[in-house]
Amino acid sequence: MMPHAPARGQSIPPTRRQFTDRRRISGASAPHRHGISRRVAASVSRGLSHRMARLLVDGDVEGRYPGKDDSHEGYRLTMALAVGASQPGRDWSAADFHRALLYAPTEGGAWARRLRDRKGTEYAETKLTGMLLKARELVKRQPVITCRQSAWEAVARLRELVDGMAWPTRGGGDTDLKNLTVRLAECERGGGLDHELSLRRQAELMGCAKQTAANSNQRLIEQGWLSLTRSGAGSEQGSQWTLTEPEWAAEGRAGRGHPPTAGVWGGRDGVPAVHTDSKALGRLVGDDAFHRWGHGTSGARLLVLLDVAEGLSAKELREATGLHRTTVARRLEKLVDDGLVVELEGLFYLAPDMAGPAGLEPDEAVLRTAAEARGTAGYGQRRRQRHERDRKNYLRWRSEKKEQRREQQRRLVPEGVVDPVTGEITDRLWRGWDVSDPCRPVPMPDWAA
């Protein structure tokens, strides 16, 4: 049906004109929708980034700060605003923070104003001041990141450090490499070294069991690569992690016990320089073809170093990865058998089906065939299905426990008052009451009693 078109000289109805005017402005540029003028909105959001200004004026319209209830969501949103107001060059005073959240009709300050209505202005201002000081301490402990580009540079520096490390298969080094590879991809996507990742999601990306991923996390924490900011145990959210640079990595060694190479202070010639392409490795580690019972992480590390035009010998691959010679020989033989690598006159090349214009671009059909040949096809799908069942069971268990706690809090008639077999009231204090609903007992009329 065509919309009504007014004739020449006929005015547009007021409701339609208002709707047209409002559609031209959206987001933080439309503060009048919340009863706040443009001038006041620009004043209270002074110095904030565009995203923080929109969060202050419009609230959490994108659902970035979910919580267990409205109070928890409001606290998380307010804490995010406090962190945004504590960035370098944007240090707000406590009065500025109070004015933006308590004394201006901003959507981001709704939780703070509800707190003021319930507990008074003095309590609300003290609470907001404490949150602002806590955010400042948090920002001081983090490296200075002025924009997304500097965050990517921090991730790139850490990736370069990981690529130059020797990761032996014995002792879980290859699993730790997969762990860092997956986390670096998440950090690049999020724009910083801080990231959120649950154990089940991590195991799916790494292509391993949950316990294997948990053991790798513990090793990386002990080595100084990883730190746990907030645990997600007992909640419906993932854990908060932060990637860090170990202190011993600044010595120029490729790993503990590995001597420094030439060009580094104290290094000498003849020490091979290891190298791993972790960005390309992230495309393979979660595939069924590179399960531990298939080609494994060692096979993926060898594959990402090969090129379709320039061949490498087994010795060069061994020096580039730091793997044992028997491991390299065994993995290369399996890769050649499955058609992922081509051998010619003692040199190894990347198969054409695994290469693309920009380097390694594996064909899904080739990887599926390799997984079927190694008997690992379908492992990832079954793992994801098992994790999905675990998530549903966990959510159902949480809802049942929550309902049970709510039922125990609301129950007025204690257990044991009614005989479960006969239905008679055994406690004489409750005689004359209708206790069919233990949460709402009502006295029975005299004729019924």
C-alpha positions as CSV (number, residue, x, y, z in Angstrom):
1,M,0.0,0.0,0.0
2,M,1.4,3.4,-1.0
3,P,1.8,5.9,1.7
4,H,-0.5,8.9,1.7
5,A,1.0,11.8,-0.4
6,P,-0.4,15.2,0.5
7,A,-1.6,17.4,-2.4
8,R,0.2,20.6,-3.3
9,G,-0.4,23.2,-0.7
10,Q,-1.5,20.7,1.9
11,S,0.5,20.6,5.1
12,I,2.1,17.5,6.5
13,P,0.3,16.3,9.7
14,P,2.2,17.3,12.9
15,T,2.8,13.7,14.0
16,R,4.4,12.7,10.7
17,R,6.5,15.9,10.7
18,Q,7.8,15.2,14.2
19,F,8.6,11.6,13.2
20,T,10.5,12.8,10.2
21,D,12.5,15.3,12.2
22,R,13.4,12.8,14.9
23,R,14.7,10.2,12.4
24,R,17.4,12.6,11.3
25,I,19.0,12.5,14.7
26,S,20.0,9.4,16.7
27,G,22.4,8.2,19.3
28,A,24.3,10.6,21.5
29,S,23.5,13.5,19.0
30,A,19.9,13.4,20.1
31,P,20.0,14.4,23.8
32,H,16.6,16.1,23.7
33,R,15.0,12.6,23.7
34,H,16.0,12.2,27.3
35,G,15.0,15.6,28.5
36,I,18.5,17.1,28.3
37,S,19.5,20.0,26.0
38,R,22.4,19.8,23.6
39,R,24.3,22.4,25.5
40,V,24.0,20.5,28.8
41,A,24.8,17.2,27.1
42,A,28.0,18.7,25.6
43,S,28.9,20.2,29.0
44,V,28.5,17.0,31.1
45,S,30.3,14.8,28.5
46,R,33.2,17.1,28.2
47,G,36.4,15.3,27.3
48,L,34.9,11.9,27.0
49,S,35.3,9.7,23.9
50,H,32.4,9.4,21.5
51,R,31.4,6.0,22.8
52,M,31.6,7.1,26.5
53,A,29.6,10.2,25.7
54,R,26.9,8.1,24.1
55,L,26.9,5.7,27.0
56,L,26.5,8.6,29.4
57,V,23.7,10.4,27.5
58,D,21.8,7.4,25.9
59,G,22.6,4.6,28.4
60,D,23.6,1.1,27.4
61,V,21.7,0.9,24.2
62,E,24.0,-1.8,22.8
63,G,23.8,-4.1,25.8
64,R,27.6,-4.1,26.5
65,Y,27.2,-4.2,30.2
66,P,24.7,-6.9,31.2
67,G,24.3,-8.0,34.8
68,K,22.4,-10.3,37.1
69,D,19.8,-7.6,37.7
70,D,19.1,-3.9,37.2
71,S,21.3,-2.9,40.1
72,H,24.3,-5.0,38.9
73,E,23.9,-3.6,35.4
74,G,23.7,-0.1,36.7
75,Y,26.9,-0.6,38.7
76,R,28.8,-2.0,35.8
77,L,27.7,0.9,33.5
78,T,28.7,3.5,36.1
79,M,32.1,1.8,36.6
80,A,32.6,1.9,32.9
81,L,31.9,5.6,32.9
82,A,34.3,6.1,35.8
83,V,37.0,4.3,33.8
84,G,36.3,6.5,30.7
85,A,36.5,9.6,32.8
86,S,39.9,8.5,34.3
87,Q,41.8,8.1,31.0
88,P,45.0,10.1,30.5
89,G,44.0,13.6,29.4
90,R,40.4,13.2,30.6
91,D,40.8,13.2,34.4
92,W,37.5,14.3,35.8
93,S,37.2,15.6,39.3
94,A,34.7,14.1,41.7
95,A,32.4,17.2,41.2
96,D,32.4,16.7,37.4
97,F,31.4,13.0,37.9
98,H,28.6,13.9,40.4
99,R,27.3,16.6,38.1
100,A,27.1,14.3,35.1
101,L,25.4,11.4,36.9
102,L,23.5,12.9,39.8
103,Y,22.5,16.4,38.7
104,A,21.8,16.0,35.0
105,P,19.0,13.8,33.5
106,T,21.4,11.5,31.7
107,E,20.4,7.9,31.1
108,G,23.8,6.7,32.3
109,G,23.2,8.3,35.7
110,A,19.9,6.6,36.3
111,W,21.4,4.0,38.7
112,A,23.2,6.8,40.6
113,R,20.1,8.9,41.0
114,R,18.1,5.8,42.2
115,L,20.8,5.3,44.8
116,R,20.5,9.0,45.8
117,D,16.7,8.6,46.2
118,R,17.1,5.6,48.4
119,K,20.1,6.4,50.6
120,G,20.5,10.2,50.3
121,T,22.8,12.6,48.4
122,E,25.8,12.3,50.8
123,Y,25.9,8.5,50.4
124,A,25.5,8.6,46.6
125,E,28.3,11.2,46.2
126,T,30.6,9.2,48.5
127,K,29.9,6.0,46.5
128,L,30.6,7.7,43.2
129,T,33.8,9.2,44.5
130,G,35.0,5.8,45.6
131,M,34.2,4.3,42.2
132,L,36.1,7.1,40.5
133,L,39.2,6.6,42.7
134,K,39.0,2.9,42.1
135,A,38.9,3.5,38.3
136,R,41.9,5.8,38.5
137,E,43.9,3.1,40.2
138,L,42.9,0.6,37.6
139,V,43.9,2.9,34.8
140,K,47.3,3.7,36.4
141,R,48.1,-0.1,36.5
142,Q,47.4,-0.5,32.8
143,P,49.8,0.6,30.0
144,V,49.0,3.9,28.4
145,I,46.8,3.4,25.4
146,T,45.6,6.6,23.8
147,C,43.7,5.1,20.8
148,R,42.8,1.8,19.2
149,Q,46.0,2.0,17.0
150,S,48.2,2.0,20.1
151,A,46.3,-0.9,21.5
152,W,46.9,-2.9,18.2
153,E,50.6,-2.0,18.5
154,A,50.7,-3.4,22.0
155,V,49.1,-6.7,20.7
156,A,51.5,-6.7,17.7
157,R,54.6,-6.4,20.0
158,L,53.4,-9.3,22.1
159,R,52.7,-11.4,19.0
160,E,56.2,-10.7,17.7
161,L,57.5,-11.9,21.0
162,V,55.4,-15.1,20.9
163,D,56.5,-15.8,17.3
164,G,60.2,-15.6,18.3
165,M,59.8,-18.1,21.1
166,A,60.8,-21.8,21.1
167,W,57.7,-23.9,22.1
168,P,58.8,-27.5,22.6
169,T,56.2,-30.2,22.4
170,R,57.3,-31.8,25.6
171,G,55.9,-30.1,28.7
172,G,52.9,-28.7,26.9
173,G,54.7,-25.9,25.0
174,D,52.7,-26.5,21.8
175,T,49.5,-26.3,23.8
176,D,50.6,-23.0,25.3
177,L,51.4,-21.7,21.9
178,K,47.8,-22.5,20.8
179,N,46.5,-20.8,23.9
180,L,48.4,-17.6,23.2
181,T,47.5,-17.7,19.5
182,V,43.8,-17.9,20.3
183,R,44.0,-15.1,22.9
184,L,46.0,-12.8,20.6
185,A,43.2,-13.2,18.0
186,E,40.6,-12.2,20.6
187,C,42.8,-9.2,21.7
188,E,43.1,-8.0,18.1
189,R,39.3,-8.2,17.7
190,G,38.7,-6.4,21.0
191,G,41.4,-3.8,20.6
192,G,43.6,-4.4,23.7
193,L,45.4,-6.9,25.8
194,D,42.3,-7.3,28.1
195,H,39.9,-9.9,26.8
196,E,37.0,-12.0,28.0
197,L,37.1,-15.7,27.3
198,S,35.3,-18.7,28.9
199,L,36.9,-22.0,29.3
200,R,34.5,-23.8,27.0
201,R,34.9,-21.2,24.3
202,Q,38.7,-21.4,24.7
203,A,38.7,-25.2,24.4
204,E,36.6,-24.9,21.2
205,L,39.0,-22.4,19.6
206,M,42.0,-24.4,20.6
207,G,40.6,-27.8,19.5
208,C,41.3,-29.5,22.8
209,A,39.6,-30.6,26.1
210,K,38.6,-28.2,28.8
211,Q,41.1,-29.6,31.3
212,T,43.9,-29.3,28.8
213,A,43.0,-25.6,28.3
214,A,42.8,-25.1,32.0
215,N,46.3,-26.6,32.6
216,S,47.7,-24.4,29.8
217,N,46.2,-21.3,31.5
218,Q,47.9,-22.3,34.8
219,R,51.3,-22.7,33.1
220,L,51.0,-19.4,31.3
221,I,50.2,-17.6,34.5
222,E,53.2,-19.2,36.2
223,Q,55.5,-18.1,33.3
224,G,54.2,-14.6,33.3
225,W,52.3,-14.5,30.0
226,L,48.8,-14.3,31.5
227,S,47.0,-12.9,34.5
228,L,43.4,-13.5,35.6
229,T,41.6,-10.2,36.2
230,R,38.1,-11.6,37.2
231,S,37.0,-15.2,37.4
232,G,33.7,-16.1,35.6
233,A,33.1,-19.1,37.9
234,G,29.6,-19.1,39.2
235,S,28.3,-16.6,36.7
236,E,26.9,-16.6,33.1
237,Q,29.9,-14.6,31.8
238,G,33.5,-15.5,30.8
239,S,36.6,-14.8,32.8
240,Q,38.5,-11.5,32.3
241,W,42.1,-12.1,31.3
242,T,45.1,-9.8,30.5
243,L,48.1,-10.8,28.4
244,T,51.4,-9.6,29.7
245,E,55.1,-9.7,28.7
246,P,57.2,-12.0,30.9
247,E,60.2,-10.3,32.5
248,W,62.6,-13.1,31.4
249,A,61.5,-12.6,27.7
250,A,63.5,-9.3,27.6
251,E,66.8,-11.2,27.7
252,G,66.5,-12.0,24.0
253,R,66.2,-15.7,24.5
254,A,63.7,-17.8,22.6
255,G,62.7,-19.6,25.8
256,R,64.0,-20.7,29.1
257,G,67.2,-22.6,28.6
258,H,67.6,-21.4,25.0
259,P,70.7,-19.3,24.4
260,P,70.4,-15.8,22.8
261,T,71.0,-15.5,19.1
262,A,73.4,-13.3,17.3
263,G,72.5,-9.6,17.4
264,V,71.4,-9.8,21.1
265,W,73.6,-8.8,23.9
266,G,75.5,-11.9,25.0
267,G,74.4,-13.9,21.9
268,R,76.6,-15.8,19.6
269,D,76.5,-17.1,16.0
270,G,75.4,-20.5,15.2
271,V,72.3,-20.4,17.4
272,P,69.2,-20.8,15.2
273,A,66.5,-18.1,15.3
274,V,63.1,-19.7,15.8
275,H,60.0,-18.3,14.2
276,T,56.3,-19.1,14.2
277,D,53.5,-17.4,12.3
278,S,50.9,-17.3,15.1
279,K,48.4,-15.3,13.0
280,A,48.3,-18.0,10.3
281,L,48.5,-20.7,13.0
282,G,45.2,-19.4,14.4
283,R,43.4,-20.5,11.3
284,L,44.4,-24.2,11.7
285,V,44.6,-25.0,15.4
286,G,40.9,-25.5,15.9
287,D,40.4,-27.7,12.8
288,D,39.8,-31.4,13.2
289,A,42.7,-32.2,10.8
290,F,45.2,-30.7,13.4
291,H,43.8,-32.5,16.4
292,R,46.4,-34.1,18.7
293,W,45.6,-37.5,17.2
294,G,45.8,-36.0,13.6
295,H,48.6,-33.7,12.4
296,G,48.7,-31.9,15.8
297,T,50.0,-28.5,16.6
298,S,53.5,-29.4,15.3
299,G,52.1,-30.2,11.9
300,A,50.3,-26.9,11.8
301,R,53.5,-25.0,12.8
302,L,55.4,-26.6,9.9
303,L,52.6,-25.9,7.5
304,V,52.3,-22.2,8.2
305,L,56.0,-21.7,7.4
306,L,55.9,-23.3,3.9
307,D,55.3,-21.5,0.7
308,V,53.9,-22.6,-2.6
309,A,56.9,-21.3,-4.6
310,E,59.9,-21.4,-2.3
311,G,60.8,-24.7,-0.7
312,L,62.4,-25.4,2.6
313,S,64.4,-28.4,3.8
314,A,63.7,-30.4,6.9
315,K,66.7,-28.9,8.6
316,E,65.5,-25.3,7.9
317,L,62.1,-26.2,9.3
318,R,63.7,-27.7,12.3
319,E,65.7,-24.6,13.0
320,A,62.8,-22.3,12.4
321,T,60.4,-24.2,14.8
322,G,62.8,-25.5,17.4
323,L,61.2,-29.0,17.1
324,H,63.1,-32.2,17.3
325,R,64.3,-33.7,14.0
326,T,62.2,-36.9,14.4
327,T,59.1,-34.9,15.1
328,V,59.7,-32.8,12.0
329,A,60.3,-35.9,9.8
330,R,57.3,-37.7,11.1
331,R,54.9,-34.7,10.7
332,L,56.2,-33.9,7.2
333,E,55.6,-37.5,6.1
334,K,52.0,-37.4,7.2
335,L,51.4,-33.9,5.7
336,V,52.7,-35.2,2.3
337,D,50.6,-38.3,2.5
338,D,47.4,-36.3,3.0
339,G,48.2,-33.8,0.2
340,L,48.8,-30.8,2.4
341,V,52.5,-30.6,1.5
342,V,54.4,-31.3,-1.7
343,E,57.9,-32.8,-1.6
344,L,60.3,-32.2,-4.5
345,E,64.1,-33.0,-4.4
346,G,64.4,-32.8,-0.7
347,L,62.5,-29.5,-0.4
348,F,58.9,-29.1,1.0
349,Y,56.3,-26.8,-0.6
350,L,52.8,-25.8,0.4
351,A,50.2,-27.6,-1.7
352,P,48.4,-25.4,-4.2
353,D,45.0,-26.3,-2.6
354,M,46.3,-24.8,0.7
355,A,47.6,-21.5,-0.7
356,G,45.8,-18.3,-1.7
357,P,46.8,-14.9,-3.0
358,A,47.8,-13.7,0.5
359,G,49.6,-16.9,1.7
360,L,48.0,-19.7,3.6
361,E,44.3,-20.1,2.8
362,P,43.3,-23.7,3.5
363,D,40.6,-25.3,1.5
364,E,37.9,-26.7,3.7
365,A,37.4,-29.8,1.6
366,V,41.1,-30.7,1.7
367,L,41.2,-30.3,5.5
368,R,38.0,-32.4,5.8
369,T,39.6,-35.1,3.7
370,A,42.7,-35.0,5.9
371,A,40.7,-35.2,9.1
372,E,38.8,-38.3,7.7
373,A,42.1,-39.9,6.8
374,R,43.4,-39.4,10.3
375,G,40.1,-40.5,12.0
376,T,39.5,-37.1,13.7
377,A,36.6,-35.8,11.6
378,G,33.7,-34.6,13.6
379,Y,35.7,-34.1,16.9
380,G,35.1,-30.4,16.9
381,Q,31.4,-30.6,16.2
382,R,30.9,-33.1,18.9
383,R,32.8,-31.0,21.4
384,R,30.7,-27.9,20.5
385,Q,27.5,-29.9,20.9
386,R,28.7,-31.3,24.3
387,H,29.6,-27.8,25.5
388,E,26.2,-26.5,24.3
389,R,24.5,-29.2,26.4
390,D,26.7,-28.2,29.4
391,R,25.7,-24.6,29.0
392,K,22.0,-25.4,28.9
393,N,22.3,-27.7,31.9
394,Y,24.2,-25.0,33.8
395,L,21.7,-22.3,33.0
396,R,18.8,-24.6,34.0
397,W,20.6,-25.5,37.3
398,R,21.2,-21.8,38.0
399,S,17.5,-20.9,37.4
400,E,16.4,-23.9,39.6
401,K,18.7,-22.8,42.4
402,K,17.6,-19.2,42.1
403,E,13.9,-20.3,42.3
404,Q,14.7,-22.6,45.2
405,R,16.3,-19.8,47.1
406,R,13.4,-17.5,46.3
407,E,11.0,-20.2,47.5
408,Q,12.9,-20.7,50.7
409,Q,12.9,-16.9,51.4
410,R,9.1,-16.6,50.7
411,R,8.0,-19.8,52.5
412,L,6.1,-18.9,55.7
413,V,5.0,-22.4,56.7
414,P,8.1,-24.5,57.8
415,E,8.5,-28.0,56.5
416,G,7.1,-30.8,58.7
417,V,3.9,-28.9,59.5
418,V,1.9,-31.1,57.1
419,D,2.1,-34.9,57.0
420,P,3.2,-35.8,53.5
421,V,1.2,-39.0,53.6
422,T,-2.1,-38.1,55.1
423,G,-2.1,-34.4,54.5
424,E,-3.0,-33.6,58.1
425,I,-1.5,-30.7,60.1
426,T,0.8,-32.1,62.7
427,D,1.7,-28.8,64.4
428,R,-1.1,-27.7,66.6
429,L,0.0,-24.0,66.2
430,W,-1.0,-24.1,62.5
431,R,-4.4,-25.8,63.1
432,G,-7.2,-23.6,61.7
433,W,-5.0,-22.4,58.9
434,D,-5.1,-23.2,55.2
435,V,-1.5,-24.1,54.4
436,S,-2.1,-25.5,50.9
437,D,0.2,-22.6,49.7
438,P,3.1,-22.6,52.2
439,C,4.0,-19.1,51.0
440,R,0.6,-17.6,51.6
441,P,-1.2,-19.3,54.6
442,V,-4.6,-17.9,55.3
443,P,-6.9,-18.6,58.3
444,M,-9.9,-20.8,57.6
445,P,-13.4,-19.6,58.5
446,D,-15.0,-20.9,61.7
447,W,-17.3,-23.3,59.9
448,A,-14.4,-24.9,58.0
449,A,-12.2,-25.1,61.1
